[in-house]
C-alpha cells in the first residue's frame, strides 16, 4: 500500500512539474511576442526611426515565434491552473483558439512576405497584427487586476 501511495505521489508531482514547464514555456513565448510587438509599435509611433532591415528582422523573429506556438503542447488539458492569464475559453473552444492564433500567424506571414518598405506600409501590416492580438486577448485571456 505504501508503494502504491508513493508511486501515485511521484506521478502527481511529475505531472505538476510538467504543467509548470508548459506554463513557463507558453509565458516565455508570449513574453517574447510582446517584446517584438513593442519594438514594432515604437517604429509605428515614430519613437524609433524606420529601418527596413530591422523591421523585417523583427517580423521574421515574430514569424519564428508564431511557428513555435503549438496549442496542444502549450495548453494541454489540466494546464489551466496556477499563475496564468489563460482564460477557460481556451480549453472550452480549442478550435476557436487555434483559429485566433492562425489569424495572427497569417498577418505576420503576410508582413514578412510583403516586407514594409516604409513606415506607412508598416502601419498597415502592424494594424492587422495588432488586431489579431487584441481579438485573441479579448476572448482567450483573463485580464489581471
C-alpha positions as CSV (number, residue, x, y, z in Angstrom):
1,X,0.0,0.0,0.0
2,X,2.8,2.4,0.9
3,X,4.5,1.7,-2.5
4,X,1.2,2.5,-4.3
5,X,0.8,5.8,-2.5
6,X,4.5,6.6,-3.2
7,X,4.0,5.9,-6.9
8,X,0.9,8.0,-7.1
9,X,2.6,10.8,-5.3
10,X,5.6,10.7,-7.7
11,X,3.3,10.7,-10.7
12,X,1.3,13.7,-9.2
13,X,4.5,15.6,-8.6
14,X,5.8,14.8,-12.1
15,X,2.5,15.9,-13.6
16,X,2.6,19.1,-11.7
17,X,6.2,19.8,-12.8
18,X,5.3,19.0,-16.4
19,X,2.4,21.6,-16.3
20,X,4.7,24.1,-14.6
21,X,7.2,23.7,-17.5
22,X,4.3,24.0,-20.0
23,X,3.2,27.2,-18.3
24,X,6.7,28.6,-18.2
25,X,7.1,27.8,-21.9
26,X,3.9,29.5,-23.0
27,X,4.7,32.5,-20.8
28,X,8.1,32.8,-22.3
29,X,6.7,32.6,-25.9
30,X,4.1,35.2,-25.2
31,X,6.6,37.5,-23.4
32,X,8.8,37.3,-26.5
33,X,5.9,38.0,-28.7
34,X,5.0,41.1,-26.6
35,X,8.6,42.3,-26.8
36,X,8.6,42.0,-30.6
37,X,5.3,43.7,-30.9
38,X,6.6,46.5,-28.7
39,X,9.6,47.0,-30.9
40,X,7.3,47.4,-34.0
41,X,5.0,49.6,-32.0
42,X,7.8,52.1,-31.3
43,X,8.5,52.3,-35.0
44,X,4.8,52.8,-35.9
45,X,4.6,55.6,-33.2
46,X,7.7,57.3,-34.5
47,X,9.6,56.7,-31.3
48,X,12.2,54.6,-33.2
49,X,13.2,55.5,-36.8
50,X,12.1,53.2,-39.6
51,X,14.8,50.9,-40.7
52,X,13.5,48.4,-43.3
53,X,16.1,45.7,-42.4
54,X,15.5,46.0,-38.6
55,X,11.7,45.9,-39.2
56,X,12.0,42.8,-41.4
57,X,14.2,41.1,-38.8
58,X,11.7,41.8,-36.1
59,X,8.9,40.5,-38.3
60,X,10.9,37.3,-39.1
61,X,11.5,36.8,-35.3
62,X,7.8,37.2,-34.8
63,X,7.1,34.7,-37.5
64,X,9.5,32.2,-35.8
65,X,7.7,32.8,-32.6
66,X,4.3,32.1,-34.2
67,X,5.7,28.9,-35.7
68,X,6.6,27.6,-32.2
69,X,3.1,28.2,-31.0
70,X,1.7,24.6,-30.7
71,X,-1.7,24.8,-28.9
72,X,-1.7,21.1,-28.0
73,X,1.7,21.3,-26.4
74,X,1.4,24.6,-24.7
75,X,-2.2,24.3,-23.5
76,X,-2.8,20.6,-22.6
77,X,-5.8,19.6,-20.6
78,X,-5.2,20.4,-16.9
79,X,-2.7,23.2,-17.5
80,X,-5.4,25.9,-16.8
81,X,-4.4,26.3,-13.2
82,X,-1.6,28.2,-11.5
83,X,-0.2,31.7,-12.3
84,X,-1.8,32.1,-15.7
85,X,-4.0,34.6,-17.5
86,X,-5.1,31.9,-20.0
87,X,-9.0,32.0,-20.0
88,X,-11.0,28.8,-19.6
89,X,-12.4,29.5,-23.1
90,X,-9.1,28.1,-24.5
91,X,-10.0,24.6,-23.3
92,X,-13.7,25.1,-24.0
93,X,-13.1,26.2,-27.6
94,X,-9.7,24.9,-28.7
95,X,-10.7,25.2,-32.4
96,X,-11.6,28.9,-31.9
97,X,-8.3,29.4,-30.1
98,X,-6.3,27.7,-32.9
99,X,-8.2,29.9,-35.4
100,X,-7.3,33.0,-33.5
101,X,-3.6,32.0,-33.4
102,X,-3.9,31.2,-37.2
103,X,-5.0,34.8,-37.9
104,X,-2.0,36.1,-36.0
105,X,0.3,33.9,-37.9
106,X,-1.3,34.8,-41.2
107,X,-0.9,38.5,-40.5
108,X,2.7,38.1,-39.6
109,X,3.4,35.9,-42.6
110,X,1.8,38.5,-44.9
111,X,4.0,41.2,-43.4
112,X,7.2,39.1,-43.9
113,X,6.2,38.1,-47.5
114,X,5.5,41.7,-48.5
115,X,8.0,43.4,-46.2
116,X,7.1,47.0,-45.4
117,X,9.3,49.5,-47.4
118,X,8.3,52.5,-45.2
119,X,6.6,53.4,-42.0
120,X,3.2,53.8,-43.7
121,X,3.3,50.3,-45.1
122,X,4.4,49.0,-41.7
123,X,1.4,50.7,-40.1
124,X,-1.0,48.8,-42.3
125,X,0.7,45.5,-41.6
126,X,1.0,46.2,-37.9
127,X,-2.7,47.1,-37.8
128,X,-3.6,43.6,-38.9
129,X,-1.1,42.0,-36.5
130,X,-2.4,44.1,-33.6
131,X,-6.0,43.4,-34.4
132,X,-5.3,39.7,-34.3
133,X,-3.6,40.0,-30.9
134,X,-6.4,42.1,-29.5
135,X,-9.1,39.8,-30.7
136,X,-7.4,36.8,-29.1
137,X,-6.8,38.6,-25.9
138,X,-10.4,39.7,-25.7
139,X,-11.7,36.1,-25.8
140,X,-8.9,33.9,-24.6
141,X,-7.1,35.9,-21.9
142,X,-8.2,36.8,-18.4
143,X,-7.3,40.4,-17.5
144,X,-5.2,40.8,-14.4
145,X,-6.2,43.2,-11.6
